[in-house]
Amino acid sequence: MFSEVVYGIEKYKYDLLEKELEKNGVEKKAYIKEYKKLFKSVVNFKFPEDPMDQLLAAIEAVFSSWNNPRAIYYRNLNNIPHDIGTGVTVQSMVFGNMGDTSGTGVVFTRNPSCGENKLFGEFLINAQGEDVVAGIRTPKKIEELGDIMPESNSEVLVTGLAASPGAATGKVYFSSEKIKENNGGILVRLETSPEDIEGMNIANGILTVRGGMTSHAAVVARGMGRCCICGCGSLELNEEIKEFTVGNLTVSEGDYISLNGSTGNVYLGELNKSDSRLTDEFKMILEWSSEIGAMKVLANADTPLDAEVAYNFGAKGIGLCRTEHMFFEEKKINHVREMILAENSNERKIALKNILPLQKLDFTGIFEAMKGNPVTVRLIDPPLHEFLPKERGEKLKLAKSMKITMEEIENRMLKLEESNPMLGHRGCRLGITYPEIYEMQSRAIIEAAIEVKKSGIDVKPEIMIPLVGKVEELGYLRERLVSLVDEIIENSDLDLEYKIGTMIEVPRACVTAGEIAKEADFFSFGTNDLTQITFGYSRDDAGKFISDYMEKNILDADPFETIDIKGVGKLMEMAVTLGRGTKKGLKIGVCGEHGADPKSIEFFHSIGLSYVSCSPYRIPIAKLAVAQNSIRGRNYSF
């Protein structure tokens, strides 16, 4: 085929040669040698063995075909100008002739003859594409593929948002406790909460009815490298009787389902999976990207394991370590709950004293894993009620440890309830109301950093205060934390550099960034919350209407996946200009989930951000996008 297309050797010559070889009983493996002899006899040079020579010859053949009689006739027939030229698409070969488990085919989404809205096409097993289009073999109808490969007959049960890529299959369980008890399975929840961290980590995959691309399930699953599908609104979940329904179909606890986290498809039953592997070409692209990229790529990582994965993917540090995810470990959670439900500062300090050494161990592991690269630790951010027990058994356990009644536990929990907790008592507001919490966390960070530095690793801790909207909030907390941290360092007889900065995730912080920069050593845009507050969209519920908005051209893209340049982006650009106007060279980056979106990275590059930070398994995407934008050197206009 190569000889015919590239060098014009008629195919019939090879057909005649093949018949002669077959007649003389020549083995198939000897055919190639005879083919090469025929090739040389016609063109008077050896068949090109070097792949690059073959590729260049093929490309030249495509360009040359522009002026062959058939092409000229076709252009005349269809009134196509003769001077517009042609292009060549170079695509890696996919082999369809590797046996009875491979093949080739041509399909259309509609019948091209009558327009019927039905899959239409043909295929051949153990064949290349040319075999179908050239008429060498008689193809089969696409409908017959299900008979030949009945395992390709997988019914899509429901489709949600492809929140975290990968594939997973397993038995359905409706609680983290059941997942732990069975050492795996598919965790199906209305929505996950920080309390589900351990179950999510053990689960093969995660499926939620609610939530978007930046919901708790999506963010945590991406960090863990766990397959996840969110926002399956058509799935009716009944946790009480442990089943869910889709239309007339019911799936009970213990039934098998399969998830495709790259498409959002949920399948009934157990499908075959194959492991993904890192190829040498992948590693080479990653190395090139690291050399070229203008912005640094950091990781969102909350555990030593996450940090290690990120480091191995080439992350230049951690841009977001969410401390609240650490609080749900079995050793800590009861002390955390005691802290939250404490009636006074003294009770709270006793609970914090128990959490301190455990929190310190977390940071020690992360600092060691990052081997001297900077680590930005965000102090506790979510509303406190998220950490409280929901099951009666857990409440009884807490009442016993606190030596108070069940009624008192429920009364104290009631006081913490909020109508709109994501805009309520969280972030820096918690730190100002209960400064001892932020002080404990800062002590754990710095004491861990000192220990690791004594072991020979040059630690660079950065403390990040979330949800600041006024410079006075940051100023109040910075003053207290600097006083504490400096005293710890002074008593250690060790020099340790540290930074205290803030997350920019409230619109007011963007428009007053010049003032806030006076108290900040760095800015990090929390684009998830900044998008949520700017639009007034709940990031957990917006999936119900965003697809309609995109279909009706109200939105170009989901703003929780790709940054809204005209609105949220304008606020970001303003914050960068104002912040660096106060502090020249201020370190500013992004730690929201937009940090791995190529289109968003193009914009972040254009406004001069120092870095992007994303989930460990999304680092390769971010590094490639950063490198590509460094090469293009684009400036973005609003």
Summary of the structure (lengths in Angstrom):
residues: 638
radius of gyration: 30.2
end to end distance: 50.8
largest distance: 98.0
contacts: 2065
relative contact order: 0.08
helix: 50%
strand: 15%
